[in-house]
Amino acid sequence: MTAVHLSAAIAALLLGGLVLMRRKGTVSHKLLGRIWVALMVAVAVSSFWLLGLGKGSFSVIHLLSVWVLFALGSAIWFIRRGNVRAHRYFMGGTLAGLVAAGIGAMVPGRLLSQVLF
């Protein structure tokens, strides 16, 4: 599950940056956005199977996964109702959640930190 989680997170981070740099509202923006949402759902859901190194418990980072799922649903709800500003806010919050979780995962003692350093 770690490989799925990490692969989806890296892909989502790269694709999220690409979507941010491109023109909004285009067909490609919508397509890439849908792919990004699917990747983010995979990242968030797979995180619930990653329970602290040998501790077998959830951590604060898992709260970010809950936030991501809420924010994605909100972003989709808002854009379908034409509220671009709220959509942009929640998508930005979702990407910020991904970055924050990545930083949190690199804290000494966490698996990603041990693998990378």
Buried (B, 14 or more C-beta within 10 A) or exposed (E): EEEBBBBBBEBBBEBBEEBEEEEEEEEEEEEBBEBBBBBBBBBBBBBEEBEBEEEEEBBEBBEBBEBBBBBBEBBBEBBEEEBEEBBBBBBBBBBBBBEBBBEBBBEEEBBBBEEEE
